[in-house]
């Protein structure tokens, strides 16, 4: 090979291109992988880095090599990867002169790395592609595809920080395409970025939206529906989450999911037990089990000793939730308890949530401040008073289950409204049963004495 290259160096400029190009088929047809790699390195180094060859000839030879590699002439992926990496390293000193060929090689290398599930390495190769240069500017639609692919690869290795950076670049170009596949990939990246950033409510809505797209495979849609349920469960308790939970609960496909039990309990405001939470915890990804930090102020407030609870041997010593799931379950149980009790002591709420009385008060206070819980706190009597929720906050209009108009008498006593409604409903049910029995002649009423 060295002798042929030295011989071609003395040819005229117009004869050099055909001469060097004739070597490519000869090299690629050899049976010895080491010989192929070695000879291709010598050829590329000669045409690229020897000034006597010329830029035009170098581009022709390199373009033909890129075309041959892309056409699958080399079946061994490991050999092909080795050749591509070696060619990129050889061309690196003069990369500005061969941008188009280098970009094509990087796309090929990224494909090979992705096949081997080397996600981060494939992403880094794509990051090195020159998308804007003086010689050739890539269209915005193609840039968008590259950015979305980088985001997808980084998320496979759970590198959400760098993925978000490239997602922001893609968001600026998303208007430039109408290609359905690219838009769907962008929306999926959007949902996953929200998931990793712990914006669970936003992620749940996006996952649920994607689960209805007919172009996506059925198994993938089921996976997205499951991800939507998981994110909805982890979202902060409150009216907004109730809307999302209702939408998922009404979805007939949710009943087939293994997480349906916890979804239904959260939607119906039932208190969750530790065994149920433990089963659900096994389905979560590492970032969804991240440990959360408690602020110093909350830690101090939660650690204030309670004189009445000091004598209780089973009083919890926990000063706050430790994980995202832990916090979601505690906030849900607190919200569920507001449907059961008119009021509850700090110590009683702490026993329910497995927290110190001070930590239970802190959690309730924060939820009231954020408008996610209706109530008030009496620190003198150490009581939390709950206010009856409007229909908008429960399973009616907020949950998307339709408008239910109920005419209730204004008694002037808000804490007895629910009790009055229960009595009214029970009396109506009894009357209906008696009427049904009377029609069947199963009940006879004695006539009144004159």
RONU-512163 format. One record per residue (C-alpha): x, y, z. Coordinates in steps of 0.001 Angstrom, whole numbers, padded with zeros to 6 digits, always signed. Example, Ala and Ser with C-alpha at 12.3 -4.5 7.8 and 13.67 -1.06 7.14 Angstrom:
+012300-004500+007800 +013670-001060+007140 
//
This chain:
+000000+000000+000000 +002802+002437+000865 +004462+001899-002499 +001212+002565-004393 +000570+005754-002450 +004113+006953-003165 +003650+006123-006845 +000328+008038-007035 +001942+011105-005434 +003939+011729-008628 +000826+011712-010856 -000680+014879-012273 -003505+016486-010263 -006264+015357-012653 -005073+011721-012506 -004762+011548-008740 -008502+011337-007988 -009193+008245-010190 -006030+006601-008876 -006842+007018-005202 -010504+006128-005768 -009455+002868-007444 -007807+001800-004174 -011046+001908-002146 -012803-001159-003677 -009524-003068-003521 -009037-002339+000190 -012673-002935+001199 -012794-006314-000575 -010014-007812+001538 -010802-010573+004014 -008387-009520+006751 -010085-006910+009033 -006771-005584+010375 -005452-005045+006847 -008628-003163+005863 -008361-000817+008846 -004614-000230+008421 -004746+000436+004681 -007771+002728+004951 -005928+004746+007605 -002940+005144+005290 -005153+006185+002368 -007185+008719+004369 -004083+010176+006019 -002479+010628+002592 -005397+012293+000797 -006374+014500+003752 -003106+015576+005348 -000724+015667+002349 -000763+019144+000807 +000368+017752-002556 -002899+015805-002985 -005226+018786-002885 -008551+019544-001218 -010733+018531-004193 -009184+015048-004436 -009350+014619-000654 -013069+015433-000598 -013791+013049-003471 -011999+010126-001824 -013462+010806+001612 -016999+011177+000197 -016664+007839-001619 -015458+006172+001594 -018406+007633+003554 -020797+006385+000860 -019301+002883+000921 -019435+002647+004719 -023009+003930+004760 -024008+001394+002112 -023118-001479+004419 -020212-002846+002416 -018591-003798+005749 -020907-006175+007626 -018910-006355+010847 -020202-003493+013016 -017148-003514+015282 -014800-003150+012294 -016996-000455+010805 -017045+001436+014108 -013256+001179+014349 -012809+002537+010805 -015215+005445+011361 -013559+006438+014649 -010086+006212+013106 -011145+008259+010074 -012642+010976+012284 -009422+011128+014326 -007325+011364+011145 -009450+014158+009651 -009685+016104+012943 -006734+018511+012252 -008435+019674+009018 -012041+019241+010066 -013171+022635+008737 -012261+021552+005189 -014281+018320+005391 -017348+019296+007463 -019921+017552+005269 -018036+014251+005242 -017288+014457+008981 -020964+015082+009793 -021965+012021+007759 -019399+009901+009585 -020665+011159+012954 -024235+010178+012069 -023013+006694+011121 -021029+006357+014351 -024019+007515+016416 -026171+004843+014749 -023623+002151+015610 -023303+003302+019228 -027073+003471+019610 -027378-000121+018339 -024967-001139+021106 -027049+000876+023637 -024150+003232+024357 -026577+006115+024731 -024351+008811+026210 -021519+008109+023767 -023932+008346+020832 -025256+011645+022167 -021746+013078+022530 -020937+012111+018928 -024040+013972+017720 -023135+016994+019862 -019913+017295+017853 -021780+017760+014566 -021390+021245+013111 -024944+022454+012529 -024024+026026+011590 -020980+026902+009519 -019967+029272+006778 -019790+026469+004204 -023088+024701+004754 -026000+025668+006986 -028295+022829+008040 -032061+023509+007692 -033945+024155+010932 -036008+020985+010482 -032852+018855+010350 -031387+020662+013357 -034573+019907+015276 -034246+016192+014499 -030649+016194+015745 -031544+018018+018976 -034513+015735+019677 -032363+012673+019099 -029704+013994+021482 -032354+014611+024151 -033777+011119+023694 -030337+009494+023984 -029379+011493+027089 -032653+010597+028791 -031971+006906+028176 -028970+007312+030505 -031015+009601+032811 -028814+012643+032149 -031765+015000+032551 -029703+018162+033180 -027882+018120+029838 -031006+016773+028110 -032982+019808+029247 -030345+022101+027731 -030780+020516+024286 -034543+020307+024744 -034619+024104+025129 -032765+024423+021807 -035255+022081+020152 -038195+024066+021557 -037029+027128+019615 -037171+025182+016331 -040264+023021+016804 -042340+025405+014663 -040138+024616+011657 -041532+021132+011023 -044847+019455+010335 -043391+015932+010384 -045565+013850+012716 -042803+011525+013856 -040502+014384+014855 -043326+016188+016676 -044298+013029+018564 -040686+012442+019625 -040473+016072+020771 -043688+015737+022833 -042410+012538+024413 -039144+014278+025323 -041228+017104+026755 -043126+014683+029004 -039963+012904+030130 -038145+016175+030873 -041089+017244+033072 -040971+013829+034759 -037248+014112+035552 -037679+017721+036715 -040379+016483+039155 -043071+018514+037431 -045275+015467+037822 -048620+017116+037139 -047433+018492+033796 -045771+015180+032925 -048953+013222+033707 -051030+015383+031357 -048510+015055+028521 -048137+011299+028945 -051926+010870+028943 -052259+012977+025806 -049659+010840+024018 -051368+007623+025103 -054263+008472+022738 -052124+008997+019619 -053071+006279+017124 -049717+006403+015298 -047906+005100+018390 -047619+001358+018972 -050266-000122+021284 -047724-001373+023819 -046026+002039+023905 -049369+003765+024466 -050072+001449+027392 -046632+002272+028799 -047379+006022+028495 -050731+005596+030224 -048957+003789+033060 -046386+006623+033248 -049250+009144+033385 -050809+007328+036366 -047456+007159+038157 -046794+010881+037684 -050341+011777+038757 -049893+009811+041994 -046581+011582+042688 -047991+015060+041935 -048751+017466+044812 -052188+016842+046301 -054820+019450+045485 -057600+020413+043033 -055317+020350+039987 -054249+016792+040673 -057897+015813+041262 -058680+016863+037688 -055890+014705+036274 -056766+011740+038497 -060393+011955+037382 -059406+011995+033732 -057227+008906+034210 -059825+007133+036366 -062452+007575+033675 -060121+006108+031055 -061317+002518+030581 -057777+001344+029804 -056577+002284+033315 -058412-000656+034866 -055916-003023+033194 -052879-001356+034775 -051169-002791+037883 -051291+000697+039441 -055077+000975+039088 -055676+000194+042777 -053657+003160+044021 -055158+005377+041284 -058716+004580+042367 -057912+005086+046053 -056337+008444+045383 -059201+009561+043156 -061827+008465+045697 -059857+010146+048515 -059301+006914+050438 -056439+006795+052920 -053486+004787+051611 -051923+002060+053725 -048219+001306+053946 -048513-002086+052192 -050188-000481+049166 -047538+002236+049020 -044780-000386+049233 -046173-002257+046219 -046394+000966+044212 -042855+001960+045211 -041524-001120+043424 -042745+000257+040064 -040931+003610+040346 -037747+004707+038586 -034693+005954+040528 -035373+009651+039883 -038928+009205+041222 -037499+007911+044494 -035113+010817+044973 -034534+011920+048550 -035908+015387+049249 -034408+017935+051603 -036358+019684+054346 -035725+023374+054855 -034042+024398+058107 -037107+026381+059225 -039432+023423+058661 -036997+021109+060437 -036904+023374+063489 -040694+023782+063553 -041215+020048+063181 -038792+019227+066006 -040537+021362+068629 -041538+018885+071369 -045209+018343+072184 -045833+018037+075924 -048945+015878+075509 -047221+013553+073053 -044040+013149+075087 -045638+010509+077308 -046906+008455+074346 -044517+005541+073690 -045568+005080+070036 -045256+008706+068985 -043426+009082+065674 -040057+010830+065578 -040133+011617+061830 -039885+015321+061073 -040956+015196+057431 -041225+013103+054268 -037993+011569+053018 -038824+010915+049330 -041096+012290+046620 -043439+009313+047051 -043412+009733+050812 -044482+013364+050461 -047186+012584+047889 -048737+009888+050104 -048641+012054+053234 -050256+015008+051465 -052909+012708+049990 -053722+011162+053383 -053956+014637+054886 -056370+015685+052137 -058353+012451+052578 -058622+013009+056328 -060238+016409+055670 -063199+014487+054211 -063524+012375+057349 -062955+014850+060167 -064251+018301+060915 -061140+018888+062988 -058145+016933+064229 -055405+017533+066764 -051785+017944+065754 -051002+014728+067643 -053829+012818+065935 -052750+013985+062493 -049153+013091+063319 -050230+009549+064252 -052149+009280+060968 -049222+010508+058839 -046426+008923+060928 -044961+012352+061748 -044248+014355+064859 -047132+016689+065803 -045000+019678+064782 -044226+018150+061369 -047920+017351+060791 -048820+020979+061587 -046075+022204+059214 -047381+020085+056343 -050971+021203+056899 -049888+024851+057134 -047987+024707+053843 -050904+023057+052032 -053325+025679+053368 -050948+028482+052317 -050706+027050+048786 -054482+026723+048436 -054356+022917+048220 -056204+022391+051500 -059106+024384+052892 -058951+024902+056597 -057476+026861+059478 -055080+026156+062325 -055751+026858+066006 -052327+026804+067623 -053690+027490+071090 -055861+024366+071174 -053510+022573+068732 -056312+021832+066308 -056642+021845+062531 -060159+022775+061362 -061189+021572+057904 -063635+023411+055659 -066114+021555+053481 -064907+021437+049888 -066958+022808+047029 -067969+020536+044154 -065256+022125+041982 -062550+020705+044241 -063869+017167+044383 -065079+014734+041755 -067636+016913+040049 -066741+019598+037540 -063107+019603+038579 -062863+015918+037857 -064561+016232+034522 -067474+014007+035547 -070121+016508+034622 -072157+019159+036420 -074223+017843+039298 -076712+020360+040593 -077761+019815+044182 -080165+022152+045937 -079344+022319+049610 -080936+024285+052344 -078806+027052+053804 -078828+026217+057497 -076161+028730+058372 -074044+025958+059894 -071341+024900+057384 -070137+021978+059464 -073564+020312+059453 -074204+020528+055706 -072612+017197+054933 -074472+015544+057821 -077791+017007+056645 -077156+015753+053105 -076386+012255+054393 -079648+012192+056370 -081595+013419+053347 -080025+010781+051094 -080664+007987+053615 -084312+008988+054045 -084799+009067+050274 -083294+005592+049926 -085535+004192+052692 -088606+005695+051056 -087636+004170+047711 -087184+000714+049285 -090527+000879+051082 -092307+001939+047877 -090709-000990+045995 -091799-003474+048706 -095319-002069+048704 -095621-002529+044932 -094644-006197+045389 -097266-006586+048163 -094516-007522+050590 -095461-004785+053059 -098931-003812+054242 -099730-000761+056313 -102327-001007+059068 -105196+001434+058701 -105307+004226+061228 -107874+003831+064029 -110885+006090+063768 
//
